[in-house]
């Protein structure tokens, strides 16, 4: 009897924040209430962190109560951080996630500018502060994260009743895709930028082919020479690394040693260049020494540190990204590439697995079926999905592809662009088509665009501050 009463009490505590189906719905505000802040805070489980002013918008940083386990919502909750860039409930809404932390500075994703809409941004579960305490890492998977998005959408749909699109770049593009796979009826369209698709984790030859042809031979040789030289000069540069780590208070318990961390940073060098730089930067002697063999130790160090970041594989550099490495080692997969330009005696570890970047007290087991399932679903069931890649972005070597079952869906590649590829960087015909489809999916395509998709352009004027397109720069091998 006592056990039944305890269960009933626990269920009662959760009422108002969680339904038995794991979804919350927006409560009606009091009669006459029209203020958007009051409407947002009328959602069960929603609380205000702060409101920040921005001309033409209301911007809110909020916490939302989520179940730790969507399959067993009575097992506890945590606070997930979201932001709302509010324009007008009569406009469409874009659901954005980076797949990492959420920015608490007002920003507008490209689809939000295109449709001139509202934007709801969500912090990915287990990135701090959106982490349950204590953290049960087995509840960090793509289905649980998609269910977080589903609950937020369900809670806010009563306020933002027009069309919804989901979007994100890199891991955020992956997140938008997984959300569509598990909840295909929620969104009216998906715009996924530079989203990797590692279907078979052990088969990474596509990356080797990419690095053999990307850019120009001159640029590839120049980058390869610096990377090789950093390994040849391992002893003096590791002494410099040890002094740097001591001065900054950096430690290497998670990866295991300074030596492992040093090699990891150096092996990321070429990948990191193409991920965030353009071919034009290859000629920058301050960034990449023209003659690596004649360069000083400081010049080699500075080049590798600027592109890869020697703090990246320290305990302090890894801690923020434990959730990503956990997912890479359990579901997402991680690339491994070869280094034909470096003699074997200079490479001791090669690309290290995600297990090396996650504290050992967190158990991990890889699920090879997870990405295969998503890939198969996208090929055969994609509806109103747009994938945008950059020609020179390593992560695009394994992209999402569409099969005969896909409808009104597209894969486009921006020439010469890196991990910051977007619709604006597509060739004119594809740019217009992509913009037209986004406007149509959002239900705001002007009659001129409906008659001629080539007339499509963003509905909102570009705002240099709000539309800042800086890619979330992830030093080290992270999408």
C-alpha positions in Angstrom: 0.0 0.0 0.0 2.8 2.4 1.0 4.6 1.6 -2.3 1.5 2.5 -4.3 1.1 5.7 -2.4 4.7 6.7 -3.0 4.2 6.0 -6.7 1.0 8.1 -6.7 2.7 11.0 -4.9 5.6 11.0 -7.4 3.2 11.0 -10.3 1.3 13.9 -8.7 4.5 16.0 -8.4 5.1 15.5 -12.2 1.7 16.7 -13.2 1.9 20.1 -14.8 5.3 19.4 -16.3 4.9 16.0 -17.9 2.0 14.1 -19.4 1.8 10.4 -19.4 2.9 10.5 -23.1 5.9 12.6 -22.2 4.6 15.8 -23.9 3.6 19.1 -22.4 1.0 21.4 -23.9 0.8 25.2 -23.6 -1.8 26.3 -21.1 -4.1 29.1 -22.1 -3.1 32.5 -20.6 -5.5 34.5 -18.6 -8.2 36.3 -20.6 -6.9 39.4 -22.2 -3.3 38.4 -21.8 -1.4 39.1 -25.0 2.2 39.7 -23.8 4.4 37.0 -25.3 6.5 36.6 -22.1 3.3 35.7 -20.2 2.2 33.3 -22.8 5.6 31.6 -22.8 5.7 31.4 -19.0 2.1 29.9 -19.1 3.6 26.7 -20.5 3.9 24.1 -17.7 7.5 23.6 -16.8 8.8 26.8 -18.4 10.7 29.4 -16.4 12.5 32.6 -17.3 16.2 33.0 -16.9 16.4 36.5 -18.5 15.1 38.7 -21.3 17.5 40.6 -23.5 16.4 43.5 -25.7 16.9 43.5 -29.5 15.2 45.9 -31.9 12.2 44.4 -33.7 12.2 41.2 -31.5 11.8 39.9 -27.9 14.6 37.6 -26.9 14.1 35.2 -24.0 16.5 32.8 -22.3 14.4 30.1 -20.6 14.6 26.8 -18.8 12.2 24.0 -19.6 11.5 20.9 -17.4 12.3 17.7 -19.3 12.2 14.1 -18.3 15.6 12.4 -18.0 14.1 9.4 -19.7 11.2 10.0 -22.1 10.3 6.3 -21.9 9.9 6.5 -18.1 9.0 10.2 -17.4 8.4 9.4 -13.7 12.1 8.7 -13.2 13.1 12.3 -12.7 13.5 15.6 -14.6 16.2 18.1 -15.5 16.2 21.7 -16.7 16.9 22.2 -20.4 17.9 25.6 -21.6 16.2 27.2 -24.6 16.0 30.6 -26.2 13.1 32.2 -28.1 13.7 35.0 -30.6 10.2 36.3 -30.9 9.0 38.3 -33.8 5.2 37.6 -34.3 3.0 34.7 -33.6 1.6 35.2 -37.1 5.0 34.4 -38.6 6.5 30.9 -39.1 8.9 29.5 -36.5 12.3 27.9 -37.1 13.5 25.3 -34.6 17.3 25.6 -34.3 19.9 23.5 -32.5 23.7 23.4 -32.8 23.9 20.0 -31.3 26.0 21.5 -28.5 25.3 24.4 -26.1 22.8 27.1 -27.0 24.0 30.7 -27.4 22.3 33.2 -25.1 23.1 36.0 -27.5 20.4 36.9 -30.0 21.2 35.2 -33.3 19.2 34.4 -36.4 19.8 31.2 -38.4 19.7 31.5 -42.2 16.2 29.9 -42.6 14.9 32.3 -39.9 16.1 35.2 -42.0 14.7 33.7 -45.2 11.2 33.3 -43.8 11.4 36.4 -41.5 10.1 34.3 -38.6 10.5 33.4 -35.0 13.3 31.2 -33.8 13.3 28.6 -30.9 16.8 27.4 -30.1 17.5 24.3 -27.9 20.5 23.3 -25.9 21.4 19.6 -26.5 20.8 17.4 -23.5 23.9 16.7 -21.3 25.7 19.9 -22.4 26.0 22.0 -19.3 23.9 23.4 -17.7 21.3 21.2 -19.4 22.6 18.1 -17.7 20.7 15.9 -15.2 22.3 15.5 -11.8 23.4 12.8 -11.3 24.0 12.1 -15.0 22.8 8.8 -16.3 24.8 8.7 -19.6 22.7 5.9 -21.0 20.0 8.4 -21.5 22.1 10.4 -23.9 21.1 9.1 -27.3 19.6 10.5 -30.5 16.0 9.3 -29.7 16.0 10.9 -26.3 17.3 14.2 -27.8 14.7 14.1 -30.6 12.1 13.6 -27.9 13.3 16.7 -26.1 12.6 18.6 -29.3 9.2 17.0 -29.7 8.1 18.1 -26.3 9.3 21.7 -26.8 7.5 21.8 -30.1 4.4 20.4 -28.6 4.5 22.9 -25.8 5.0 25.9 -28.0 2.8 25.0 -31.0 -0.2 26.4 -29.2 1.6 29.8 -29.1 3.4 29.6 -32.5 0.6 28.1 -34.6 2.0 28.7 -38.1 4.4 26.5 -40.0 7.6 25.2 -38.4 11.0 24.3 -39.9 13.9 22.7 -38.1 17.5 23.5 -38.9 21.1 23.2 -37.6 24.6 23.1 -38.8 27.1 20.2 -38.5 26.0 18.2 -35.4 23.0 20.5 -35.4 22.2 19.4 -38.9 22.5 15.8 -37.8 20.2 16.6 -34.9 17.6 18.1 -37.2 17.7 15.0 -39.3 17.4 12.6 -36.4 14.4 14.6 -35.1 12.7 14.3 -38.5 13.4 10.6 -38.5 11.7 9.9 -35.2 9.0 12.6 -35.3 8.3 13.1 -39.1 4.9 14.8 -38.5 6.2 17.7 -36.3 8.0 19.9 -38.8 6.9 21.3 -42.2 10.4 21.2 -43.5 14.1 20.6 -42.6 17.2 22.5 -43.6 20.3 20.5 -42.5 23.7 22.1 -43.0 27.0 20.2 -43.4 25.6 17.2 -41.6 27.9 14.1 -41.6 26.4 10.7 -42.2 28.8 8.0 -40.9 26.8 5.0 -41.8 29.5 2.4 -41.4 31.9 3.5 -38.7 34.7 1.2 -39.7 34.6 2.3 -43.4 36.2 5.7 -43.8 37.9 5.5 -47.2 35.7 8.4 -48.4 37.7 10.8 -46.2 41.1 9.5 -47.6 39.8 10.2 -51.1 38.7 13.6 -50.1 42.1 14.6 -48.7 43.8 13.3 -51.8 41.9 15.7 -54.1 40.7 18.7 -52.0 42.0 22.1 -53.0 45.2 22.2 -55.1 48.2 19.9 -55.0 50.4 22.8 -53.9 48.2 23.6 -50.9 47.9 19.9 -49.9 51.7 19.5 -50.0 52.2 22.6 -48.0 49.8 21.5 -45.2 51.2 17.9 -45.2 54.7 19.2 -44.8 53.8 21.2 -41.7 52.0 18.3 -40.2 54.9 15.9 -40.9 57.4 18.4 -39.5 55.4 18.8 -36.3 55.8 15.0 -35.8 59.4 14.9 -36.8 60.1 17.6 -34.2 58.1 15.9 -31.5 60.7 16.1 -28.8 61.4 19.9 -28.8 57.8 20.8 -29.4 56.6 18.5 -26.6 58.9 20.3 -24.2 57.3 23.5 -25.3 53.9 21.9 -24.8 54.8 20.8 -21.3 55.8 24.3 -20.3 52.6 25.7 -21.9 50.5 23.2 -20.0 52.2 23.8 -16.7 51.8 27.6 -17.1 48.1 27.2 -17.9 47.3 24.5 -15.4 46.4 21.9 -18.0 46.3 18.2 -17.3 45.9 15.0 -19.4 44.2 12.4 -17.3 41.4 11.7 -19.7 43.4 11.1 -22.8 46.2 9.5 -20.8 49.3 11.5 -21.5 50.8 14.7 -23.0 52.3 12.6 -25.8 48.8 11.3 -26.9 47.4 14.8 -26.7 50.2 16.3 -28.8 49.8 13.7 -31.5 46.0 14.1 -31.5 46.3 17.9 -32.1 48.9 17.5 -34.9 46.9 14.8 -36.7 43.9 17.1 -36.7 45.9 19.8 -38.4 45.1 19.2 -42.1 41.4 18.3 -41.3 41.1 21.5 -39.2 42.5 23.7 -42.0 39.9 22.5 -44.6 37.1 22.6 -42.1 37.4 26.3 -41.3 39.6 27.9 -43.9 39.5 28.7 -47.6 41.9 27.7 -50.3 43.1 31.3 -50.4 44.4 31.0 -46.8 46.8 28.4 -47.9 49.1 31.1 -49.2 49.2 32.9 -45.9 52.9 32.4 -44.7 52.0 33.5 -41.2 49.4 30.8 -40.9 51.2 28.1 -42.9 55.0 28.2 -43.2 55.9 28.1 -46.9 58.9 25.8 -46.3 58.2 23.6 -43.3 61.7 22.1 -43.2 63.3 25.5 -42.8 60.6 26.9 -40.4 61.5 27.5 -36.8 60.0 25.5 -34.0 58.0 28.5 -33.0 56.6 28.8 -36.5 55.5 25.2 -36.6 54.0 25.4 -33.1 52.1 28.6 -33.9 50.7 27.1 -37.2 49.5 23.9 -35.4 48.2 25.8 -32.4 46.3 28.4 -34.5 44.5 25.7 -36.6 44.2 22.9 -34.0 44.6 24.4 -30.6 47.0 22.7 -28.1 44.5 23.1 -25.3 41.9 21.0 -27.1 42.9 17.5 -25.8 43.7 18.6 -22.2 41.2 17.6 -19.5 40.0 21.2 -19.4 39.5 21.4 -23.2 37.7 18.0 -23.4 35.3 18.5 -20.5 32.8 20.7 -22.2 32.5 18.2 -25.1 32.2 14.9 -23.1 28.6 14.6 -24.4 29.7 14.8 -28.1 32.5 12.2 -27.6 30.2 10.0 -25.7 27.7 10.1 -28.7 30.5 9.6 -31.2 31.6 6.5 -29.4 28.1 5.1 -28.9 26.0 6.0 -31.9 27.3 8.7 -34.3 30.6 7.2 -35.2 33.9 9.0 -35.8 36.3 9.1 -38.8 39.7 7.6 -39.1 42.0 8.6 -41.8 45.4 7.6 -43.1 48.5 9.8 -43.5 50.5 8.6 -46.5 52.8 11.6 -46.4 54.1 10.7 -42.9 56.4 7.8 -42.3 55.0 5.2 -39.9 57.7 5.7 -37.3 56.4 9.2 -36.6 52.9 8.1 -35.8 52.4 6.3 -32.5 48.6 6.3 -32.0 46.9 7.4 -35.2 43.4 8.9 -34.9 42.3 7.9 -31.5 38.8 6.6 -30.8 36.2 8.7 -28.9 36.7 6.3 -25.9 40.0 8.1 -25.3 38.3 11.4 -24.8 35.6 10.4 -22.3 36.4 9.8 -18.6 36.8 6.1 -17.9 34.1 6.0 -15.3 31.5 6.6 -18.0 30.7 3.3 -19.7 30.3 3.3 -23.5 29.1 0.7 -26.0 28.8 1.3 -29.8 25.5 0.7 -31.5 26.3 0.2 -35.2 22.6 0.0 -36.2 21.8 3.6 -35.1 23.2 5.5 -38.1 22.2 2.7 -40.6 18.6 3.2 -39.5 18.7 7.0 -40.0 20.5 6.7 -43.4 17.9 4.2 -44.6 15.0 6.3 -43.4 16.3 9.4 -45.1 16.9 7.6 -48.4 13.4 6.2 -48.5 11.2 8.6 -46.5 12.7 12.1 -46.7 9.9 14.7 -47.2 10.7 18.4 -47.6 14.3 18.1 -46.5 17.3 20.1 -47.8 20.9 19.1 -47.1 23.6 21.7 -47.8 27.3 20.8 -48.0 30.5 22.7 -48.6 32.8 21.4 -51.4 36.0 21.7 -49.3 34.5 20.5 -46.0 35.9 17.2 -44.9 32.7 16.3 -43.0 30.9 16.3 -46.4 32.9 13.3 -47.5 30.2 11.1 -46.1 26.9 13.0 -46.8 23.3 12.1 -46.6 21.9 10.9 -49.9 18.4 10.6 -51.2 16.8 7.5 -52.8 13.7 7.1 -55.0 11.4 7.3 -52.0 12.4 10.8 -51.1 9.9 13.6 -52.0 10.5 17.3 -52.4 14.0 16.8 -50.9 17.4 18.0 -52.1 21.2 17.6 -51.6 23.2 20.7 -52.7 26.9 21.5 -52.5 28.3 25.1 -52.2 31.4 25.4 -54.4 34.6 26.3 -52.6 32.9 26.5 -49.2 34.0 24.9 -46.0 32.1 23.9 -42.8 30.3 27.2 -42.9 28.5 26.4 -46.2 25.0 27.8 -46.5 22.2 28.5 -49.0 23.7 31.9 -49.8 26.9 30.2 -51.0 25.1 27.9 -53.5 25.3 28.6 -57.3 22.5 31.1 -58.3 20.1 28.5 -59.7 20.3 26.2 -56.6 20.3 29.2 -54.3 17.0 30.4 -55.7 15.5 26.9 -55.7 16.5 26.3 -52.1 15.2 29.6 -51.0 11.9 29.1 -52.8 11.4 25.7 -51.2 12.2 27.0 -47.7 9.6 29.8 -48.2 7.1 27.4 -49.5 7.6 24.9 -46.7 7.1 27.8 -44.2 3.9 28.9 -46.0 5.2 32.4 -46.8 6.2 32.1 -50.4 5.1 35.3 -52.2 3.0 34.9 -55.3 5.9 36.0 -57.5 8.0 33.1 -56.1 5.2 30.6 -56.5 5.1 31.7 -60.2 8.9 31.7 -60.6 11.1 30.1 -58.0 14.1 32.0 -59.4 12.7 35.1 -58.0 13.1 33.8 -54.4 15.1 35.8 -51.9 15.1 36.2 -48.1 12.1 38.1 -46.7 14.1 39.8 -43.9 16.9 42.2 -44.6 20.4 41.1 -43.6 21.4 42.2 -40.1 25.2 42.1 -39.6 24.8 41.4 -35.9 21.8 39.2 -35.8 22.7 37.2 -38.9 26.4 36.7 -37.9 27.3 33.5 -39.8 30.4 32.5 -37.8 30.6 28.8 -37.5 30.8 27.4 -34.0 34.5 26.7 -34.2 35.2 23.3 -32.8 39.0 22.9 -32.4 39.8 19.2 -32.8 37.9 16.7 -34.7 34.3 17.6 -34.0 31.5 18.3 -36.5 
